[in-house]
Amino acid sequence: MNVYYRKTVVGWFNLYPAGSDEFVNLNPEEFAALLPQVSRRAFAGCTEIEVTAARELFGKEVRPA
């Protein structure tokens, strides 16, 4: 599933499903565990996550891209 992320003023990350205004807020450790390929210095971007991880995060039925 495609997602995009933004770093907040306090250093946490908002993770959004592509095409949605819904988001989950992750602390830096949770974000790094979910997306180890993203630099800790990144402040915004997009990437893909597994559908199972998306279901856990967003708590609803999601469809693969």
Steps between C-alpha positions, in 0.01 A plus 500: 500500500631845413539740793654837556649644816580834657712575802324713762643797688566277803681235292228236466367384162151520351443209262219536242358245255541639149195702397363542852499762773491231771831449683667324789764665717814293564788573732849488341571145625172361364559678169855362470378147579228523233714673237869423566595611148399863573774726636445635851576845354210480251212741559256398225466236232309206362555127504319166506403285796358150514121469497509316833689790662253747349208305647661511844574872477181630343262243648284445195489299183762626257554392145843437347608741227 
